[in-house]
Amino acid sequence: MNEHSGWAPRVVTPGVLQVTATHDGLLEALGNTARTAELLLADKALVFRGFGTEPHQVDAVLELLLPDRLAYVQGNSPRTKVGRNVYTSTEYPAEYVISMHNELSYAERWPSRLAFYCERPPVTGGATPLVDGALWLASLDTQVRESFQGGIRYTQQLHAGSGFGKSWQATFETDDRDTVEAYLARSDVAWEWRTDGGVKITQQRPATMRHPATGKVVWFNQCDQWHPAGLDPEMAAVMSELMTEDELPQSVTFADGTPIPAAYIRHIRDQGLAAAVDVDWQVSDLLLIDNVAVAHGRRAYTGPRRILVAMSG
């Protein structure tokens, strides 16, 4: 992890926890769930390192860290489900940086915790950057912060199995339209089925969030990931050639429908990445983060990389 003057996640080793440097030692320590919760609240992110947990043992760790594991329903990142609500962290192309974000911050319900496990680190790059959401908010220009006080409007265009972006079947992990409608009816969103079988979803959300335990206000949205100006220039150019703005898989405006200036988006994206602290992966590392207090992303990388992720409410 690189040095950062403002904040950094806490590295938790067997010596810190006073247990053996084994998977069983980690389970012993995590059995004290109250202590883990206290550490996470205080430090916002914890890197458990040096315990040697193997892939087939991860589920036992997740049972302690994430007692109510959630499915990645309504998620927009490409992933593969590899276990009981365990997924690949992302399958976004390795050459692109993924900007800072809080998981599912555009949805009515988001996870409170995320846990990542390093099965295979990349050859180069591939760190998971983390940023304190309060520091990110404070780093933004006053004009930018104030312009988002009214909130954000997100729009998803999910195809029915063929098209750019994710299908509604993959997004909601079902082929049943009634199940999707029941979920959306509980989610404070507007939706309509398109004539091609896809679905358009519109939802309004705040740009900031007050942490339920600490009371700190943090930057909590994904406007830069949903806006063309936040994308890699090459990818943005390809998308603009293939489809109109109304056809984009995901788009974002201010809550009243006013366009968000591209300069604001780039400022938000760049400030988040600049303030981030990189977690450079080692085999068997486990990273636990508070999904409200801390945003995360991904650095570009080379070589195979396999990071697993799970989340809880």
C-alpha positions in Angstrom: 0.0 0.0 0.0 1.3 3.5 -0.8 1.6 6.2 1.8 -1.2 8.8 2.2 -1.2 11.7 4.6 -5.0 11.5 5.3 -6.0 8.0 5.8 -5.0 4.3 5.1 -6.6 1.0 5.7 -5.4 -1.0 8.7 -3.2 -4.1 8.0 -4.2 -6.9 10.4 -1.6 -9.6 10.8 -1.5 -12.7 13.0 0.8 -10.8 15.4 -1.7 -8.0 15.7 -4.5 -10.5 16.6 -2.2 -12.7 18.7 -3.2 -15.9 16.8 -1.3 -18.4 14.8 -0.4 -17.5 11.2 -3.0 -20.0 9.8 -6.5 -20.1 8.4 -7.6 -21.5 11.7 -6.0 -18.6 13.5 -7.9 -16.2 11.3 -11.2 -18.0 12.1 -10.4 -17.9 15.8 -9.9 -14.1 15.6 -12.9 -13.4 13.5 -15.1 -15.4 15.9 -15.0 -12.3 18.0 -17.4 -10.5 15.6 -17.8 -7.5 18.0 -14.1 -6.8 17.9 -14.0 -7.0 14.1 -16.9 -4.5 13.9 -15.1 -2.1 16.3 -12.0 -2.3 14.2 -13.9 -1.7 11.0 -15.8 1.2 12.4 -12.6 2.8 13.6 -10.4 2.1 10.5 -13.0 1.9 7.7 -11.1 -0.9 5.9 -9.1 -3.9 7.2 -6.5 -6.0 5.3 -6.1 -9.4 6.8 -2.7 -10.6 5.7 -0.4 -13.5 6.4 -3.0 -16.2 7.3 -2.7 -18.3 4.2 -6.5 -18.9 3.7 -6.9 -21.0 0.5 -9.8 -20.6 -2.0 -11.8 -23.6 -0.7 -11.6 -22.0 2.8 -12.9 -18.6 1.9 -16.5 -19.4 2.6 -15.9 -20.1 6.3 -14.3 -16.6 6.5 -17.2 -14.9 4.7 -19.7 -16.6 7.1 -18.0 -14.6 9.9 -17.4 -11.4 8.1 -20.7 -11.2 6.1 -23.4 -13.0 8.1 -26.2 -12.0 5.6 -24.5 -12.3 2.3 -26.3 -10.5 -0.6 -26.7 -11.4 -4.2 -25.4 -8.8 -6.7 -28.9 -7.9 -7.9 -29.1 -4.7 -9.9 -25.4 -4.5 -10.2 -23.9 -3.0 -13.3 -20.4 -4.4 -13.3 -19.7 -7.5 -15.4 -19.1 -10.4 -12.9 -19.3 -14.2 -12.7 -21.0 -15.9 -9.8 -18.6 -18.5 -8.4 -20.3 -19.5 -5.1 -23.1 -18.7 -2.7 -23.3 -15.0 -3.4 -19.6 -14.9 -4.2 -18.5 -13.2 -7.4 -15.4 -12.3 -9.4 -14.7 -8.7 -8.4 -15.1 -7.4 -12.0 -14.4 -8.6 -15.5 -13.9 -5.1 -16.9 -11.0 -5.1 -19.3 -7.6 -5.2 -17.5 -6.2 -2.2 -19.4 -8.7 0.3 -17.9 -8.8 1.9 -14.5 -12.1 1.6 -12.6 -12.8 4.9 -10.8 -13.7 5.2 -7.2 -17.2 4.2 -6.2 -19.4 2.8 -3.3 -20.9 -0.5 -4.4 -24.6 -0.1 -5.6 -24.7 3.5 -4.3 -27.2 4.2 -7.2 -29.7 1.6 -5.8 -32.2 2.1 -3.0 -30.5 -0.8 -1.1 -26.7 -1.1 -1.0 -24.4 -3.3 1.0 -22.9 -2.0 4.2 -19.8 -4.3 3.9 -17.7 -5.7 1.1 -15.1 -8.5 1.5 -12.5 -9.2 -1.2 -10.2 -12.2 -1.4 -7.0 -12.5 -3.5 -6.9 -15.9 -5.1 -4.3 -14.8 -7.7 -2.5 -11.4 -7.8 -1.7 -9.9 -11.2 1.8 -9.7 -12.7 1.8 -5.9 -12.5 -0.6 -3.3 -11.3 -4.1 -4.4 -10.3 -4.3 -2.7 -6.9 -7.6 -2.0 -5.3 -7.5 1.8 -4.5 -9.5 2.9 -1.5 -10.6 6.5 -0.6 -12.2 7.9 2.6 -15.5 9.2 1.4 -15.3 12.2 3.7 -11.9 13.2 2.4 -13.1 12.7 -1.2 -16.1 15.0 -0.5 -13.8 17.6 1.1 -11.4 17.5 -1.9 -14.1 18.6 -4.4 -14.4 22.2 -5.5 -17.2 24.1 -3.7 -19.1 24.8 -6.9 -19.1 21.1 -7.8 -20.2 20.0 -4.3 -23.0 22.5 -4.2 -24.3 21.6 -7.7 -25.1 18.1 -6.5 -27.2 19.1 -3.5 -30.4 18.3 -5.3 -29.3 14.7 -6.0 -28.7 12.6 -9.1 -30.9 10.8 -11.6 -29.7 7.5 -12.9 -31.0 5.7 -16.0 -30.4 2.1 -16.9 -31.2 0.6 -20.3 -31.0 -3.2 -19.9 -31.4 -5.3 -23.0 -33.2 -8.7 -23.2 -30.2 -10.8 -24.0 -28.5 -9.2 -27.0 -27.0 -5.8 -27.0 -24.4 -3.5 -25.3 -24.0 -3.7 -21.6 -25.8 -6.1 -19.3 -29.1 -7.8 -19.8 -31.9 -7.6 -17.3 -31.7 -11.3 -16.8 -28.0 -11.0 -15.7 -28.6 -7.9 -13.7 -31.4 -9.4 -11.6 -30.2 -13.0 -11.8 -33.6 -14.3 -13.1 -35.4 -14.9 -16.3 -38.8 -14.1 -14.7 -40.2 -10.7 -15.5 -42.6 -10.9 -12.5 -39.7 -11.4 -10.2 -38.0 -8.3 -11.7 -41.2 -6.2 -11.4 -41.6 -7.3 -7.7 -38.1 -6.2 -7.0 -38.5 -2.9 -8.7 -41.8 -2.2 -7.0 -39.9 -2.3 -3.7 -37.1 -0.1 -4.9 -38.5 3.4 -5.4 -37.7 3.5 -9.1 -39.6 4.1 -12.3 -39.5 1.5 -15.0 -41.0 0.5 -18.3 -40.6 -2.5 -20.5 -39.4 -1.7 -24.0 -40.9 -3.1 -27.2 -37.6 -5.0 -27.8 -38.0 -6.9 -24.5 -35.5 -4.8 -22.5 -36.3 -2.6 -19.6 -35.6 1.1 -18.8 -35.1 2.0 -15.1 -34.9 5.5 -13.7 -34.1 6.4 -10.1 -33.2 9.5 -8.1 -30.7 9.3 -5.4 -28.7 11.7 -3.2 -25.1 12.5 -4.0 -23.9 12.3 -0.4 -24.7 10.0 2.6 -24.5 10.4 6.3 -22.7 7.4 7.8 -25.3 5.7 10.1 -22.8 5.1 12.9 -20.2 8.0 12.8 -22.5 10.7 11.4 -19.8 11.8 8.9 -21.1 13.0 5.5 -19.4 11.2 2.6 -19.5 11.4 -1.2 -21.7 8.5 -2.1 -22.7 8.1 -5.7 -21.5 6.8 -9.0 -22.1 9.8 -11.3 -18.6 9.7 -12.9 -19.0 6.0 -13.8 -22.4 6.5 -15.4 -21.4 9.6 -17.4 -19.5 9.4 -20.8 -16.9 11.9 -19.6 -15.9 9.5 -16.8 -15.0 6.7 -19.3 -11.8 6.0 -21.0 -11.7 8.3 -24.0 -11.4 5.4 -26.5 -14.3 3.5 -25.0 -16.4 6.7 -24.9 -15.7 7.4 -28.5 -16.7 3.9 -29.5 -20.0 4.1 -27.6 -20.9 7.5 -29.1 -20.4 6.0 -32.6 -22.6 3.0 -31.8 -25.6 4.6 -30.0 -27.3 7.8 -29.1 -27.3 9.2 -25.6 -30.8 7.8 -25.0 -29.6 4.3 -25.9 -26.6 4.2 -23.5 -26.7 1.2 -21.1 -26.4 3.7 -18.3 -26.5 7.5 -18.0 -26.8 10.2 -15.4 -28.0 13.7 -14.9 -28.8 16.0 -12.0 -32.0 15.0 -10.3 -34.0 17.6 -12.3 -32.8 16.2 -15.6 -30.2 18.9 -16.2 -27.0 17.6 -17.8 -23.9 17.3 -15.5 -21.0 19.2 -17.0 -18.2 16.9 -18.3 -15.7 19.0 -16.4 -17.5 18.3 -13.1 -17.3 14.6 -13.9 -13.6 14.5 -14.7 -12.9 16.6 -11.5 -14.8 14.1 -9.3 -13.2 11.1 -10.9 -9.7 12.5 -10.8 -10.0 13.8 -7.2 -11.2 10.4 -6.0 -8.3 8.5 -7.6 -5.7 11.1 -6.5 -6.8 10.8 -2.8 -6.9 7.0 -2.9 -4.6 4.6 -1.1 -3.7 1.4 -3.1 -4.1 -2.0 -1.6 -1.4 -4.1 -3.5 -2.6 -7.6 -3.4 -0.7 -10.6 -2.0 -2.0 -14.2 -2.3 -4.6 -15.0 0.3 -5.2 -11.4 1.4 -8.7 -10.6 2.7 -9.9 -7.0 2.5 -13.0 -5.9 4.5 -14.4 -2.4 3.8 -17.2 -0.3 5.1 -19.0 0.5 1.9 -20.4 3.8 3.1 -17.2 5.2 4.7 -14.9 4.0 1.9 -15.1 4.0 -1.9 -13.0 1.5 -4.0 -11.8 1.1 -7.5 -9.3 -0.9 -9.5 -6.0 0.0 -11.2 -5.1 -1.3 -14.6 -3.0 -4.5 -14.7 -1.3 -7.1 -16.7 -1.3 -10.9 -16.3 -4.0 -13.1 -14.8 -5.8 -11.6 -11.8 -8.5 -13.2 -9.7 -10.1 -11.3 -6.9 -13.3 -12.6 -5.4 -15.9 -10.4 -3.7 -19.0 -10.8 -1.5 -21.2 -8.3 0.2 -23.6 -8.0 3.1 -26.5 -5.7 4.2 
